[in-house]
Amino acid sequence: MQTQIKFTASGANSAIGGFSPGDIARIDSTLAAHLVDVARVAVYVDAHEAAQPVAKTEQKAKKAAKK
């Protein structure tokens, strides 16, 4: 199953290449869980949030990272 995530940090991964804050990726749910829960370089994105302007979603990502 594919899961959509939004990156909150810069980095690189052998499976998806380089990424920067604000980048969105639709990837396998296992890799998404690793990047969100273990590496903590991304947050999950729902379909409604992906359609919003970048500035608003960046603010949400920062608030989620603080929790």
N, C-alpha and C positions, 0 to 999 in steps of 0.2 A: 504494500500500500504506500502511496506517495503522501508526504506531509510537507506543508509549506512552512518555511522558517524565514526569519529576518535576522541578519547578522548585526551584532552590537559592538563588534571588535574587528580589527584587521587580523589577517592570518592567511594560512594556506593549508590545504588538505590534499593528499594524493588522489582522492576520489573525485573532488570537485574543483580543485585548483585554488587560486587566490580569491580572497573575499575582503570586503571593506564594510564599515558600518553603513547600514541602510540597504545593502544588497539583499535581494530576496531569492530564495532557491526552493525548488520543489524536488525533494529527494526521498529516498527510502526512509521509512519510519524508524528503522534501527539506527541509521546514521544521524537522523534528526535528533533522536533521543540522546545520542552521545554528545552532539554539538550543543544541545540545550542544557542537559542535566549534568554531564561530566565536564566538558570543556568550558561550559558557560560563556560561549561566544555568540549565542543566538537566542532568540525567543520564538515561540510558536506564533504563527499568524493565522487568523481565520479569514475567510473570504471577504467579509465586510471590511475588516481592517486593511486588507491589501488594496482596496479601492480608494482609501482615504489619502489625502496629500501627505507627502513624506514628513513634513515638519510635525504633524500631529502624531504619526506613528513613532517617530523618534522620541518624542516626549513620553509616550506610553512605554516604550522599551526601556528608557531610563528609569521610570517609576517602577517597572517590573524588576529591573536589576537590583534596585535598592531593597526590595522585599526579601 
